[in-house]
Amino acid sequence: MSNCTIIMEFFLMEFSSIRELQVLHAILFLLIYIATLMGNLLTVTAIVTDPQLHSPMYFFLSNLSLLDLGCISVTLPKFIVNSLTGNQTISLLGCCAQVFFTFFFGATEIALLVVMSYDRFVAICHPLHYGVIMTPYRCLWAATGSWVSGFIYSAAHTGNMFRLPFSGSNVIHQFFCDIPHVLKVSSSEVRNTEYILIITSFTLILFCFGFLVISYTYIFSTVFKMPSEEGRYKALSTCSPQLIIFLLFLLSGMVTVFSPLSDTSPVQNLLIAMTYIILPPFMNPIIYSLRNMKIKNALVRIIKITFFPKNMPISKTIKK
């Protein structure tokens, strides 16, 4: 044990050794990060400021946007700074924080997608009971339960992964502390315990997946039985964005699970990371703004008030 060196920092993989490409790479991802922040912040602002959007569906959507803000902010700012400075190190505490929040936001999003599917199930399949079932108090507790369950799940996994010191390799072949790559350089005892935790949590994820599939099966079955084409379109416009987001989240998860770990291909690792770290937070606001007219109208109103206040009609301002 006296010859064993305890690791206090890790070295992350760099995209390229060419300085110009590193800077270009940082600028590109900075633009993506700013666009993602603006999209999700505008969505939250629209929901908070527009009284027409003060309903359970949009309340859960605002929580999803906050999750997306957190998810992309865990890794991308550090990633951009490392590319600009050429410093590829991250402290043990910083790595622990990245792993914790990656687990936290991912698990919370799964729980929230389940809650959102139940909300649409009640709204479409049992519309007369919607106001009784989805009360503000229950919605608040459902959202709180999603965040708390994500915290507990993350604490269990992160606590196990960092309970023993790292004494092997301190090189992580990814641009951030990606969970599979961190496990790869951890001790065998930690890996064995983590595999047990993953198998246990996989049963919970299967339950959530089954609940989502059953909910949307009932939803689409009810929608296609509606006699009115306008009613079918309205129902689909409220649930199809959530289904697209769920499928996007599922696709990114499958890419993460089934992609082989590469120690030599930075491009492959970058593409895998983009699939589940960047793509869902970036795409979710676009999906909702394109598929939901209320969100689109609220966003247009905010943009007009913010950037073109002089063009607002005087009569409308007086009425308000």
ZIPE-V537067 format. One record per pair of residues at least 24 apart in sequence whose C-alpha atoms are under 7 Angstrom apart, sorted by the first residue. I is the first residue (numbers start at 0). GAP is how many residues later the second one is. D is the distance in whole Angstrom. If there is no record, write none. Layout:
# ZIPE-V537067
i=<I | I>
gap=<GAP | GAP>
d=<D | D>
This chain:
# ZIPE-V537067
i=<3 | 4 | 5 | 5 | 5 | 6 | 6 | 6 | 7 | 7 | 8 | 8 | 8 | 8 | 9 | 9 | 9 | 9 | 9 | 9 | 9 | 10 | 10 | 10 | 10 | 10 | 10 | 11 | 11 | 11 | 11 | 11 | 11 | 11 | 11 | 12 | 12 | 12 | 12 | 12 | 13 | 13 | 14 | 21 | 21 | 22 | 22 | 25 | 25 | 25 | 28 | 29 | 35 | 35 | 36 | 38 | 39 | 39 | 39 | 41 | 42 | 45 | 45 | 49 | 55 | 56 | 56 | 59 | 63 | 66 | 66 | 67 | 68 | 70 | 70 | 70 | 71 | 71 | 71 | 73 | 73 | 74 | 78 | 78 | 94 | 97 | 98 | 98 | 98 | 98 | 99 | 99 | 99 | 102 | 103 | 103 | 103 | 104 | 106 | 106 | 107 | 107 | 107 | 107 | 110 | 111 | 111 | 112 | 113 | 113 | 114 | 116 | 116 | 117 | 119 | 120 | 120 | 123 | 123 | 124 | 124 | 156 | 159 | 159 | 160 | 172 | 173 | 236 | 236 | 237 | 240 | 240 | 240 | 244 | 247 | 248 | 251>
gap=<163 | 162 | 159 | 160 | 161 | 159 | 160 | 163 | 83 | 84 | 80 | 81 | 82 | 83 | 79 | 80 | 81 | 82 | 160 | 161 | 162 | 77 | 78 | 79 | 159 | 160 | 161 | 76 | 77 | 159 | 160 | 161 | 162 | 163 | 164 | 75 | 159 | 160 | 161 | 162 | 74 | 161 | 251 | 61 | 62 | 60 | 61 | 54 | 57 | 58 | 51 | 50 | 245 | 246 | 32 | 246 | 25 | 29 | 245 | 257 | 242 | 252 | 253 | 248 | 83 | 59 | 62 | 56 | 45 | 38 | 42 | 213 | 212 | 31 | 34 | 206 | 205 | 206 | 209 | 24 | 27 | 101 | 96 | 97 | 82 | 79 | 59 | 78 | 79 | 80 | 54 | 55 | 58 | 51 | 46 | 47 | 50 | 45 | 43 | 46 | 38 | 39 | 41 | 42 | 35 | 31 | 34 | 133 | 94 | 98 | 27 | 95 | 98 | 97 | 119 | 94 | 98 | 95 | 111 | 94 | 97 | 37 | 30 | 34 | 29 | 90 | 95 | 54 | 55 | 54 | 46 | 47 | 50 | 39 | 32 | 31 | 24>
d=<6 | 6 | 6 | 6 | 5 | 5 | 6 | 7 | 6 | 5 | 7 | 6 | 4 | 5 | 6 | 5 | 6 | 7 | 5 | 6 | 7 | 6 | 5 | 7 | 6 | 5 | 6 | 5 | 6 | 6 | 5 | 6 | 6 | 5 | 6 | 7 | 6 | 5 | 5 | 5 | 7 | 7 | 6 | 5 | 7 | 6 | 6 | 5 | 6 | 6 | 7 | 7 | 7 | 5 | 6 | 6 | 5 | 7 | 6 | 7 | 7 | 5 | 6 | 7 | 6 | 7 | 7 | 7 | 7 | 6 | 7 | 5 | 7 | 7 | 6 | 7 | 6 | 6 | 7 | 6 | 7 | 6 | 6 | 7 | 6 | 6 | 7 | 6 | 7 | 6 | 6 | 7 | 6 | 5 | 5 | 5 | 5 | 7 | 5 | 7 | 5 | 5 | 7 | 4 | 5 | 7 | 6 | 7 | 6 | 6 | 7 | 6 | 6 | 7 | 6 | 6 | 6 | 6 | 7 | 6 | 6 | 7 | 7 | 7 | 6 | 5 | 6 | 6 | 6 | 7 | 6 | 6 | 6 | 6 | 7 | 7 | 5>
